[in-house]
Amino acid sequence: MFVFNEVHEMPDGLLNVLRSFLDPSGVQKDGLDYSKSIFFFLSNGGGELIRDAWAQSNVSRKTLSGSYFEENLKALQQKIKGGFKDSSLIKSELISAYVPFLPLEREHVRECVYHSLSEAGYSSDKHGSKIETYVNDIMSGRKSTIINGKEYFNEGCKKLDDQIYLAFEDSMDDEL
């Protein structure tokens, strides 16, 4: 398994060097068989398209399929700056699936906060009201967007971890 993160930050066309590893007709390289290899390409390119398309739809997050975005994401990845721009991987249809990461809603932000605090050793039951206050602060700040009455957090959980821990530490110090 190979994971390429931040593909949108890579130079245009860089991923074309992987074509021979993904092409079913060229799976043998230097005596190694790459036919069972799995390649993951993670990119923030298309995040706004995903958010806006989903916000405009009347489809619930739980019933929305990845194919809803696939054609738009495929076309967009070839145009925006980054490793997939003008990519032979896309043109040759060597990418088998496009999996959108949907924006976080309030309930997901709450889960991120609970998880981060649990990892830090805090009990979510003991400090539940403080957690709700922090979730409210996050969602009412500049990092959330409201489209068609739906509220979304503009970032992912990994950006919340340090902020959550520091904010909670400060609030705990205030109690002492």
Residue frames relative to the residue before (quaternion, step in Angstrom):
aa qw qx qy qz dx dy dz
M 1.0000 0.0000 0.0000 0.0000 0.00 0.00 0.00
F 0.0957 -0.7789 0.6196 0.0136 3.53 -0.98 0.97
V 0.0977 -0.7963 0.5962 0.0306 3.58 -0.84 0.98
F 0.0911 -0.7715 0.6293 0.0188 3.54 -0.83 1.09
N 0.1326 -0.8161 0.5615 0.0336 3.56 -0.43 1.24
E 0.8297 0.2122 -0.1681 0.4881 3.56 -1.27 0.51
V 0.0781 0.8396 -0.5302 0.0887 3.59 0.97 0.88
H 0.6158 0.5638 -0.3396 0.4332 3.59 1.09 -0.68
E 0.6624 0.4951 -0.2990 0.4761 3.61 1.24 -0.36
M 0.5559 0.6195 -0.3871 0.3966 3.60 1.24 -0.26
P 0.6049 -0.5461 0.4169 0.4026 3.59 -1.16 0.44
D 0.6377 -0.5424 0.3920 0.3814 3.57 -1.13 0.73
G 0.8609 0.1655 -0.1306 0.4631 3.56 -1.00 0.90
L 0.3900 0.7528 -0.4723 0.2411 3.61 1.20 -0.07
L 0.6849 0.5156 -0.2981 0.4197 3.58 0.95 -0.81
N 0.4432 0.6907 -0.4570 0.3429 3.60 1.25 -0.06
V 0.5812 0.5971 -0.3760 0.4053 3.61 1.14 -0.52
L 0.6551 0.5238 -0.3091 0.4483 3.59 1.21 -0.37
R 0.3929 0.7656 -0.4553 0.2284 3.57 1.26 -0.21
S 0.6875 0.4930 -0.3032 0.4386 3.59 0.81 -0.92
F 0.6492 0.5058 -0.3210 0.4688 3.61 1.16 -0.48
L 0.7120 0.4341 -0.2429 0.4956 3.58 1.17 -0.57
D 0.5926 0.5851 -0.3597 0.4209 3.57 1.16 -0.55
P 0.4586 -0.7164 0.4498 0.2723 3.61 -0.63 1.08
S 0.6613 0.5096 -0.3226 0.4460 3.60 1.09 -0.52
G 0.7672 0.3207 -0.1889 0.5223 3.60 1.19 -0.25
V 0.2227 0.8341 -0.4805 0.1544 3.56 0.93 0.85
Q 0.6516 0.4662 -0.3220 0.5044 3.61 1.24 -0.16
K 0.1097 0.7716 -0.6163 0.1126 3.57 -0.66 1.15
D 0.8479 -0.0493 0.0000 0.5279 3.57 -0.77 1.03
G 0.7166 -0.4648 0.2437 0.4594 3.55 1.00 0.84
L 0.6257 0.5183 -0.3459 0.4692 3.57 1.25 0.07
D 0.3272 -0.7381 0.5620 0.1796 3.56 -1.08 0.81
Y 0.1559 -0.8226 0.5450 0.0440 3.56 -0.51 1.24
S 0.3858 0.7673 -0.4542 0.2370 3.59 1.25 0.08
K 0.7298 0.3903 -0.2377 0.5085 3.60 1.13 -0.49
S 0.4331 0.6987 -0.4599 0.3359 3.59 1.25 0.20
I 0.2046 -0.7483 0.6197 0.1188 3.51 -1.18 0.66
F 0.1251 -0.7852 0.6054 0.0362 3.54 -0.86 1.05
F 0.1023 -0.7639 0.6355 0.0461 3.56 -0.92 0.99
F 0.0924 -0.7726 0.6276 0.0275 3.54 -0.88 1.00
L 0.0979 -0.8128 0.5740 0.0163 3.58 -0.43 1.22
S 0.0761 0.8061 -0.5768 0.1082 3.55 -0.83 1.02
N 0.3749 -0.6905 0.5684 0.2440 3.54 -1.19 0.60
G 0.4475 0.6809 -0.4580 0.3555 3.58 1.26 -0.08
G 0.7736 0.2988 -0.2367 0.5062 3.55 -0.68 1.06
G 0.4026 0.7424 -0.4581 0.2774 3.58 1.26 -0.04
E 0.6743 0.4761 -0.2955 0.4809 3.57 0.94 -0.86
L 0.6158 0.5407 -0.3442 0.4582 3.59 1.02 -0.75
I 0.6564 0.5067 -0.3045 0.4686 3.57 0.92 -0.92
R 0.6774 0.4994 -0.2963 0.4515 3.57 0.81 -1.01
D 0.7109 0.4691 -0.2675 0.4506 3.57 0.80 -1.03
A 0.6514 0.5098 -0.3224 0.4602 3.60 0.95 -0.83
W 0.6704 0.4868 -0.3000 0.4728 3.55 0.96 -0.84
A 0.6490 0.5243 -0.3204 0.4486 3.59 0.98 -0.85
Q 0.6816 0.4858 -0.2856 0.4668 3.59 1.04 -0.75
S 0.6307 0.5352 -0.3408 0.4468 3.58 1.18 -0.45
N 0.3705 -0.6864 0.5673 0.2642 3.52 -1.31 0.18
V 0.4356 0.7001 -0.4416 0.3535 3.54 1.22 0.55
S 0.4248 -0.6967 0.5078 0.2762 3.58 -0.86 0.88
R 0.6342 -0.5550 0.3944 0.3664 3.53 -1.17 0.66
K 0.6827 0.5182 -0.2898 0.4259 3.59 0.95 -0.86
T 0.7429 0.3863 -0.2295 0.4961 3.60 1.10 -0.55
L 0.5127 0.6617 -0.4097 0.3624 3.58 1.27 -0.18
S 0.2248 -0.7812 0.5678 0.1299 3.58 -0.83 0.94
G 0.6361 -0.5502 0.3952 0.3695 3.54 -1.26 0.49
S 0.6061 0.5787 -0.3568 0.4128 3.58 1.09 -0.62
Y 0.5016 0.6555 -0.4160 0.3816 3.59 1.23 -0.38
F 0.7708 0.3401 -0.1597 0.5145 3.59 1.07 -0.77
E 0.4643 0.7611 -0.4115 0.1896 3.57 1.16 -0.55
E 0.7024 0.4637 -0.2967 0.4513 3.62 0.69 -0.97
N 0.6618 0.4992 -0.3104 0.4653 3.58 0.96 -0.84
L 0.6642 0.4953 -0.3103 0.4661 3.59 0.96 -0.80
K 0.6231 0.5395 -0.3385 0.4539 3.57 1.01 -0.78
A 0.6843 0.4737 -0.2817 0.4775 3.58 0.88 -0.94
L 0.6663 0.5184 -0.3043 0.4413 3.57 0.93 -0.89
Q 0.6534 0.5384 -0.3261 0.4204 3.60 0.88 -0.89
Q 0.6517 0.5094 -0.3227 0.4601 3.61 1.07 -0.58
K 0.7184 0.4698 -0.2406 0.4531 3.59 1.17 -0.56
I 0.7057 0.4643 -0.2877 0.4512 3.59 0.93 -0.80
K 0.6364 -0.5460 0.4010 0.3689 3.52 -1.21 0.63
G 0.5586 0.5995 -0.4503 0.3548 3.55 -0.98 0.84
G 0.7985 -0.3785 0.2276 0.4090 3.54 -1.38 0.04
F 0.7102 0.4424 -0.2687 0.4771 3.60 1.13 -0.50
K 0.4395 0.7071 -0.4708 0.2918 3.61 1.20 -0.19
D 0.8389 -0.0297 -0.0468 0.5414 3.56 -0.79 1.12
S 0.2773 0.8179 -0.4636 0.1980 3.56 1.13 0.66
S 0.4372 -0.6808 0.5268 0.2606 3.53 -1.01 0.88
L 0.5432 0.6095 -0.4059 0.4107 3.61 1.18 -0.37
I 0.7005 0.4344 -0.2588 0.5036 3.56 0.99 -0.83
K 0.6596 0.5214 -0.3143 0.4408 3.58 0.87 -0.93
S 0.7203 0.4088 -0.2355 0.5085 3.58 1.06 -0.75
E 0.4011 -0.7488 0.4385 0.2937 3.57 1.34 0.13
L 0.2993 0.7636 -0.5102 0.2589 3.55 0.91 0.97
I 0.5755 0.5162 -0.3836 0.5052 3.58 1.30 -0.06
S 0.2812 -0.8175 0.4803 0.1482 3.58 -0.50 1.14
A 0.8198 0.0207 -0.0071 0.5722 3.63 1.09 -0.47
Y 0.2101 -0.7247 0.6433 0.1297 3.52 -1.23 0.66
V 0.0796 -0.8110 0.5796 0.0021 3.56 -0.54 1.17
P 0.2402 -0.7956 0.5380 0.1409 3.59 -0.42 1.15
F 0.2691 -0.7015 0.6308 0.1939 3.53 -1.15 0.69
L 0.2929 -0.7922 0.5141 0.1497 3.54 -0.39 1.25
P 0.6000 -0.5709 0.4098 0.3822 3.58 -1.13 0.58
L 0.5137 -0.6430 0.4790 0.3054 3.53 -1.23 0.54
E 0.2543 -0.7243 0.6209 0.1587 3.53 -1.06 0.84
R 0.7598 -0.3835 0.2640 0.4537 3.57 -1.33 0.19
E 0.6728 0.5038 -0.3137 0.4418 3.62 0.82 -0.92
H 0.6521 0.5025 -0.3176 0.4706 3.61 1.09 -0.67
V 0.6132 0.5262 -0.3426 0.4792 3.58 1.06 -0.75
R 0.6253 0.5324 -0.3297 0.4657 3.61 0.98 -0.84
E 0.6572 0.5018 -0.3109 0.4686 3.60 0.94 -0.86
C 0.6209 0.5341 -0.3363 0.4650 3.60 1.04 -0.74
V 0.6563 0.5060 -0.3056 0.4690 3.57 0.93 -0.93
Y 0.6585 0.5059 -0.3126 0.4612 3.60 0.84 -0.95
H 0.6681 0.5058 -0.3022 0.4544 3.57 0.88 -0.94
S 0.6622 0.5115 -0.3117 0.4501 3.61 0.86 -0.93
L 0.6936 0.4690 -0.2810 0.4690 3.56 0.90 -0.89
S 0.6118 0.5360 -0.3483 0.4659 3.58 1.06 -0.67
E 0.6431 0.5214 -0.3088 0.4681 3.56 1.01 -0.85
A 0.6933 0.4568 -0.2612 0.4924 3.58 1.13 -0.70
G 0.5972 -0.6159 0.3414 0.3840 3.60 1.29 0.02
Y 0.5330 0.6134 -0.4224 0.4015 3.60 1.22 0.21
S 0.4036 -0.6951 0.5417 0.2460 3.55 -1.15 0.65
S 0.3972 -0.7326 0.4989 0.2379 3.59 -0.69 1.05
D 0.6061 0.5550 -0.3600 0.4416 3.60 1.13 -0.55
K 0.6798 0.5174 -0.2882 0.4326 3.56 0.89 -0.95
H 0.8033 0.2383 -0.0968 0.5372 3.58 1.01 -0.80
G 0.1612 0.8530 -0.4847 0.1074 3.59 1.16 0.58
S 0.6757 0.4905 -0.3162 0.4504 3.62 0.88 -0.84
K 0.6286 0.5177 -0.3375 0.4722 3.59 1.05 -0.68
I 0.6274 0.5257 -0.3375 0.4648 3.57 1.03 -0.75
E 0.6575 0.5013 -0.3129 0.4674 3.60 0.90 -0.87
T 0.6197 0.5305 -0.3411 0.4671 3.59 1.04 -0.74
Y 0.6730 0.4895 -0.2988 0.4671 3.57 0.94 -0.86
V 0.6197 0.5248 -0.3414 0.4733 3.61 0.99 -0.77
N 0.6465 0.5166 -0.3143 0.4651 3.59 0.95 -0.86
D 0.6439 0.5172 -0.3193 0.4648 3.59 0.98 -0.82
I 0.6477 0.5190 -0.3136 0.4612 3.57 0.96 -0.88
M 0.7403 0.4389 -0.2363 0.4511 3.55 0.74 -1.05
S 0.6909 0.4501 -0.3064 0.4755 3.62 1.09 -0.41
G 0.5727 0.6169 -0.3694 0.3936 3.58 1.25 -0.19
R 0.7442 -0.4193 0.3022 0.4232 3.50 -1.36 -0.14
K 0.6247 0.5732 -0.3318 0.4137 3.58 1.23 -0.22
S 0.6719 0.4254 -0.3261 0.5112 3.57 1.21 0.27
T 0.2156 -0.7627 0.6031 0.0893 3.52 -1.27 0.56
I 0.1687 -0.7562 0.6197 0.1254 3.55 -1.10 0.67
I 0.0377 0.7767 -0.6241 0.0765 3.54 -0.76 1.15
N 0.8395 -0.0531 -0.0143 0.5405 3.56 -0.73 1.10
G 0.7225 -0.4622 0.2431 0.4530 3.55 0.96 0.88
K 0.6107 0.5160 -0.3618 0.4794 3.61 1.26 0.03
E 0.2606 -0.7774 0.5587 0.1250 3.57 -0.90 0.98
Y 0.0477 -0.8052 0.5904 -0.0278 3.57 -0.88 1.03
F 0.3665 -0.6663 0.5979 0.2534 3.53 -1.21 0.60
N 0.4143 -0.7671 0.4436 0.2079 3.59 -0.76 1.03
E 0.7288 0.3488 -0.2288 0.5430 3.59 1.23 -0.12
G 0.5199 -0.6402 0.4657 0.3210 3.55 -1.29 -0.02
C 0.7404 -0.4248 0.2948 0.4295 3.55 -1.32 0.13
K 0.6535 0.5481 -0.3522 0.3853 3.59 0.85 -0.83
K 0.6426 0.5031 -0.3318 0.4731 3.60 1.14 -0.47
L 0.6353 0.5535 -0.3215 0.4322 3.58 1.22 -0.40
D 0.5394 0.6889 -0.4014 0.2707 3.60 0.99 -0.78
D 0.7291 0.4195 -0.2583 0.4750 3.60 0.62 -1.06
Q 0.6403 0.5298 -0.3258 0.4508 3.59 0.97 -0.84
I 0.6520 0.5207 -0.3084 0.4569 3.57 0.95 -0.89
Y 0.6769 0.5022 -0.2968 0.4488 3.54 0.80 -1.02
L 0.6845 0.4864 -0.2915 0.4582 3.60 0.85 -0.94
A 0.6606 0.5027 -0.3085 0.4644 3.58 0.92 -0.88
F 0.6744 0.4861 -0.2997 0.4682 3.57 0.94 -0.84
E 0.6095 0.5391 -0.3443 0.4682 3.60 1.04 -0.74
D 0.6545 0.5108 -0.3159 0.4593 3.59 0.92 -0.90
S 0.6819 0.4786 -0.3000 0.4648 3.60 0.91 -0.87
M 0.6324 0.5129 -0.3399 0.4707 3.60 1.07 -0.62
D 0.6215 0.5358 -0.3377 0.4612 3.61 1.05 -0.74
D 0.6290 0.5459 -0.3276 0.4461 3.57 1.06 -0.76
E 0.6487 0.5280 -0.3164 0.4475 3.60 1.10 -0.66
L 0.6691 0.5417 -0.3005 0.4106 3.58 1.09 -0.72
